Amino acid sequence: MRKMRARRCKKARIPLKLVTTSPYPMADDFPRRSPTIGLVMARRGTLRTVQVLRALAAIMVVFAHLIGPDTLEGRLPGHVGFLDGLGRLGPAGVGLFFVISGVIMVLTTMDSGAGVVPARQFLLKRIVRIYPPYLVITAFLFAVSLVSPGAVDSSQAIRPDDVASFLLLPQLGFPLLLVGWTLVYEMYFYLVYTLAMLVKGRARGVVLVAWTAATFVLMELVPAGGNAYLNLARDPINLQFGLGALVGWLLATRKAVAPIVVASAGTLASVVVLVLAAESFPPISGGSSLGRSLLIGVPFAILVYGAVGLEERGLVRAPSVLSHLGDVSYSLYLTHVVVLGAIKRAVTGLDDQRLAVHLGLLVLALAAVVVVAEVFYRVVEKPLLSVLHHRLASALGRRMPPVLDERVPPAAA
């Protein structure tokens, strides 16, 4: 058979490898074309616009725990209400993270093949990516809770479940690490996507569509209540992953359409959403969960599609500072609540009502959060994941080059 192909190639003067090795492993399921630039960039880990958006999402999440009457700012003398709107951007930051997660999961697995082996490899990589840095912080908080009961999440009505917190399992309250609840949703999405990877091509999309439909059914048939697992499965916030997956599929299978127009529309819509969130607009701040999830998710999905399209065509260059902050955003997500909690205790009793002092302390707190995140990233996250990545690659018996999806999962408010 190989000799017959070689003869055909010789007659057509085509290199043999172009016949025996498809540059796009899923060519049977999609139009026969070379991978889009967006897919190639995702494989190489160079979607810098996505990292910039992650940085912006991380900043919104930090603001949610830094600014407002119930945050660190509420402990500072001379509370200024005109900044409170920034503290209401947390849900928008989470939504942007979830959309990005859906995009990256599709882009980085589109040519991974299908079946039990690729699905297992995908899930192992996600576990190795998510858990180790998270467990470092959670173990620290667990030790603090043993020494000083009530010091961790003392404001929460339900005490954290220690086992569920370490394993990122659903619980009715918050985990030991307050923002860890989004990682529970993230792991749920990874499990669903692992099932989708058992099949290939459009069948994978069918699995994700079926999951979306099941979410809608559960929303209608199962009321929110005392079962944490059902609450997780029926939560419409999961639709934001689906929106991201749709964007990822579009970017992976065809060139971005009208990126300037789409990016402009996505930017405008996203800015409107952020303004409405800052102003406590009811459909976003107090409306139904479904309406809020879609009002946040759809504009950000359009924004991500347009941003990647601009980068794909070389029409935009990501600022290096924000791009690096996107790389560090997982460490920022894991550490910022701990840092702000420590600062909150340190400033208790401070009685200087001057506005300059108030704003100066907020800036210093923000700087401390970024510095600690950078240190954690360089000293803990990056070395730890490098070692585990190589060990996993050895265990699986193949080289696994780092890709963009290994960088940062979403943060939470």
Secondary structure, 3 states (H helix, E strand, C coil): CHHHHHHHHHHHCCCHHHHHCCCCCCCCCCCCCCCCHHHHHHHHCCCHHHHHHHHHHHHHHHHHHHCCCCCHHHHCCCCCHHHHHHHHCHHHHHHHHHHHHHHHHHHCCCCCCCCHHHHHHHHHHHHHHHHHHHHHHHHHHHHHHHHCCCCCCCCCCCCCCHHHHHHCCCCCCCCCCHHHHHHHHHHHHHHHHHHHCCCCCHHHHHHHHHHHHHHHHHHHHCCCCCCHHHHHHHCHHHHHHHHHHHHHHHHHHCCCCCHHHHHHHHHHHHHHHHHHHHCCCHHHHCCCHHHHHHHHHHHHHHHHHHHHHHHHCCCCCCCHHHHHHHHHHHHHHHHHHHHHHHHHHHHCCCCCCCHHHHHHHHHHHHHHHHHHHHHHHHHHHHHHHHHHHHHHHHHHCCCCCCCHHHCCCCCCC
